[in-house]
Amino acid sequence: MALSKRLSAIAQMVPNEYDEIWDCCCDHGFLGMQLLKDNRADQIHFVDIVPELMQSLQQTLARFSTEEQRRHWQVHCQDVATISLTPQKRHLVIIAGVGGDLMCQFISQIQAHNHLAHIDFIVCPVHHSYKVRSHLQSLDFGLVAEHLISENRRFYELMFVSASAKTPITRVGQGMWQLTNKEHQAYLGQLCAHYQRMLNQDADYYQQVLDEYTRLMRT
């Protein structure tokens, strides 16, 4: 099955330099199957907490993967926060399709439980990207790449981060913006309107966020 625009963009971000790749919250496993087909790592792990999805995915992989590919995938029906990564190996953890609060929890817990492993992340939250970016800053990650994707009238921020990357992560994004692009202008306008509405909940915090996005509009 052809990947969606968002999953295709994530797949294109993945380099061939990891021992193991973890497709977390993988749903039907389309992204991980593409990475398996492209031979992007020695092991591709599919992780989701929904038993029915994981059982179906296990059957699909067993049926359609080649004999050689069968040595290179594993299916895990478990909470993403509890995954166990082999120490001394290079891991890429991909988390997409969840909100910012849950994504921050996943990142912190994966880091805490696997402190001997080298872990990079590609993340694509469905909302609260500002919070995710702030959290990644607090964990001393640097930016490898970032992209803004429009799909089905929604916008998604893709962030590839690593503790070894030297480029700082900004809370509102930097390299992903093409502010002469009308879609990018529309997304930035949506963000500003959202945080304008949030001022009545916590004026000090959300005014700061709004100011940062507003400055982008003036560049």
C-alpha positions in Angstrom: 0.0 0.0 0.0 1.3 3.5 -0.9 2.4 5.6 2.1 0.6 8.7 3.0 2.4 12.0 2.3 3.2 12.3 6.0 4.6 8.7 6.4 6.5 9.1 3.1 8.2 12.2 4.4 9.2 10.4 7.6 10.6 7.4 5.6 12.6 9.8 3.5 14.2 11.3 6.6 15.6 7.9 7.8 19.3 7.3 7.0 21.0 3.9 6.7 23.1 4.2 9.8 21.1 2.5 12.6 21.3 -1.0 14.0 17.6 -1.0 15.0 14.6 1.2 14.1 11.5 1.4 16.3 8.2 2.3 14.5 6.2 3.3 17.6 2.4 3.7 17.7 2.8 1.9 14.4 -1.0 1.3 13.8 -1.1 -0.9 10.6 2.7 -0.8 10.3 2.9 0.8 6.9 5.9 3.0 7.7 7.9 0.1 9.3 7.1 -2.1 6.3 8.5 0.5 3.9 11.7 0.7 6.0 12.0 -3.0 6.0 11.6 -3.1 2.3 14.3 -0.4 1.9 16.6 -2.4 4.2 17.2 0.7 6.4 18.4 -1.3 9.5 19.3 -4.7 10.7 16.1 -4.9 12.8 12.8 -3.1 12.4 10.6 -3.1 15.5 6.8 -2.5 15.2 5.3 -1.3 18.5 1.7 -0.6 19.4 -0.5 -1.4 22.4 -3.6 -2.5 20.5 -3.6 -6.4 20.4 -5.9 -6.7 17.4 -3.6 -4.4 15.3 -0.5 -6.2 16.4 -1.9 -9.7 15.7 -3.0 -8.6 12.2 0.3 -7.0 11.5 2.2 -10.1 12.6 0.2 -12.2 10.2 0.7 -9.7 7.4 4.4 -9.6 7.9 4.7 -13.4 8.1 2.7 -13.7 4.9 4.3 -11.1 2.7 7.9 -10.7 3.9 10.6 -12.7 2.2 12.6 -15.4 3.9 15.5 -13.0 4.3 13.3 -10.2 5.7 11.8 -12.4 8.3 15.1 -12.3 10.2 14.9 -8.5 10.4 11.5 -7.6 12.0 9.9 -8.0 15.4 6.3 -7.1 16.5 5.8 -5.9 20.1 2.3 -5.4 21.6 3.2 -3.1 24.5 3.2 0.4 25.8 5.8 2.5 23.9 7.2 3.9 27.1 8.3 0.4 28.2 10.4 -0.6 25.1 13.8 -2.1 26.0 16.7 -1.1 23.7 19.9 -3.1 23.3 22.8 -1.2 24.9 25.8 -0.2 22.8 23.7 -0.2 19.6 22.4 2.8 17.5 18.7 3.1 17.7 16.2 5.3 15.9 12.9 5.7 17.6 10.0 7.0 15.5 6.9 8.3 17.2 4.0 9.7 15.2 0.3 10.0 15.5 0.0 11.0 19.2 -0.4 14.3 21.0 2.4 16.4 22.4 1.8 15.6 26.1 1.9 11.8 25.5 4.9 12.2 23.2 6.9 14.0 25.8 6.1 11.2 28.3 7.2 8.6 25.8 10.5 10.3 25.1 11.4 10.9 28.7 10.5 7.3 29.7 12.4 5.7 26.8 15.4 7.8 27.6 15.3 7.0 31.4 14.9 3.2 30.8 17.6 2.9 28.2 20.4 5.3 29.2 23.1 3.0 27.9 21.8 2.9 24.3 22.4 5.5 21.7 18.9 6.8 20.8 17.9 9.3 18.2 14.3 10.3 17.5 12.0 11.2 14.6 8.8 12.6 16.0 5.6 13.9 14.4 3.1 15.1 17.0 -0.5 15.7 16.0 -0.6 18.9 18.1 1.4 20.8 20.8 4.6 20.9 18.8 5.8 23.9 20.8 5.6 21.8 23.9 7.4 18.9 22.3 10.2 21.1 21.0 10.6 22.7 24.4 10.9 19.3 26.0 13.5 18.1 23.5 15.5 21.3 24.3 15.4 20.4 28.0 16.8 17.0 27.2 19.7 18.5 25.3 18.8 17.2 21.9 20.0 18.9 18.7 18.3 19.2 15.4 19.2 17.0 12.5 16.3 18.0 10.2 12.8 19.3 10.3 9.9 19.6 7.8 6.4 20.9 7.7 3.9 18.6 5.9 0.4 19.4 4.8 -1.9 16.4 4.5 -5.7 16.3 4.4 -6.0 19.9 5.4 -3.9 19.4 8.5 -0.3 20.4 9.2 2.4 18.2 10.7 5.8 19.1 12.0 8.4 16.4 11.5 11.5 16.6 13.7 14.6 14.4 13.5 16.7 15.0 16.6 19.9 13.6 18.1 21.9 14.3 21.2 25.0 14.5 19.0 23.5 17.1 16.6 25.0 20.6 16.9 22.1 22.6 15.5 19.9 23.9 18.3 16.2 23.1 18.4 14.0 26.2 18.4 10.6 26.2 20.0 8.8 27.5 17.0 10.9 25.9 14.3 13.3 27.5 11.9 14.5 25.5 8.9 11.1 24.0 8.1 9.4 27.4 7.4 9.0 28.7 3.8 7.1 31.9 4.7 6.5 32.8 1.0 4.5 29.6 0.8 0.8 30.2 1.3 0.2 26.9 3.1 3.0 27.8 5.6 1.5 31.2 6.1 -1.9 29.6 6.8 -0.4 27.2 9.4 1.5 30.0 11.1 -1.8 32.0 11.2 -3.6 29.1 12.7 -1.0 28.8 15.5 -1.1 32.5 16.3 -5.0 32.4 16.4 -4.9 29.4 18.7 -2.5 30.9 21.2 -4.4 34.2 21.1 -7.5 32.2 22.3 -5.4 30.6 25.0 -4.4 33.9 26.6 -7.4 33.7 29.0 -6.1 30.5 30.5 -2.5 31.5 31.3 -1.7 34.9 30.0 2.0 35.0 30.9 2.9 31.7 29.3 0.8 31.9 26.2 1.7 35.5 25.5 5.3 34.3 25.4 4.4 31.6 22.9 2.3 33.9 20.8 5.1 36.5 20.7 7.6 33.9 19.4 5.2 32.8 16.6 4.4 36.5 15.8 8.0 37.3 15.4 8.2 34.6 12.7 5.5 36.4 10.8 7.6 39.5 10.6 10.7 37.8 9.2 
